[in-house]
């Protein structure tokens, strides 16, 4: 178990990141791509990405190179997702391209202990800049195919997570915030107990902590520490939120047609700021049972996401829901302007 010790200064400086490191999410998704029996919520994304990678326009060797460096299990090469890189795609790739030769040799040596490697891997371990450039180019190609089309959903998912955690803290303070992080973490003031492969105590010493929700990571939370920056704790978002960002709901068309009803439209509009089922019922002037039924249809359509916090159920808009609501509002505004003229 990892025990993270907080002071009052640490609690004041703790925050939630806007998004996980895009390079790390890319590498983690590569690992998930190799699973044949993945969980349902990634099934549509996985099939769509495999189809695009198989297209003639994909440069040859990309899949083979990346599959070698990012195996389905075991050691994950740290230089492909450097903790010290700024959290942007371009800066992350630049960090990969400038990886010191000693680090390449050490990490590829560890990888060779768990699987046989092709001859070019030894050249990479020796610091061959040409092969390192090929690795960076392959990552760029894969990122464009696999993550760029889904990036708006990933950003929306991160926004939902931030909203859920923010509401939990608003209602129940720090206890509520840490209780919402999932079963892998437990708040035992002033210590956050985190499931880990190692047993140690970690003192924040007034630097605070950045919580980093991730979509494609499914392991135990990972603590990273870099100079001149607060430590970060990356953790896997809970499945109920990820489902609506990465899968295509089977009844989406049927549910979207049902959205034409006035009560359901009112429920959707009132989810925009986040609400429990009881709050939705009050705002839409309907019963709790009715609000719950309408929320279920909206959820099946991929327009809202639902997550349980303690005894309450919290509803928030997905990216698709926000887009639909914005476009509908703009259409109504234009129609009203035409009627008035």
WOBEL-V734064 format. One record per run of one state. SS is the DSSP state (2 for helix, 1 for strand, 0 for the rest). FROM is the first residue (numbers start at 1). LEN is the number of residues. If there is no record, write none. Layout:
BEGIN
ss from len
SS FROM LEN
SS FROM LEN
END
This chain:
BEGIN
ss from len
0 1 1
1 2 4
0 6 2
2 8 6
0 14 1
1 15 2
0 17 5
2 22 12
0 34 6
2 40 14
0 54 8
2 62 8
0 70 8
2 78 4
0 82 7
2 89 9
0 98 3
2 101 12
0 113 6
2 119 7
0 126 3
2 129 18
0 147 1
2 148 32
0 180 5
1 185 4
0 189 2
1 191 4
0 195 5
1 200 4
0 204 5
1 209 6
0 215 7
1 222 3
0 225 6
1 231 6
0 237 2
2 239 8
0 247 5
2 252 7
0 259 3
2 262 10
0 272 3
1 275 2
2 277 7
0 284 4
2 288 13
0 301 3
1 304 6
0 310 2
1 312 6
0 318 1
2 319 22
0 341 1
END
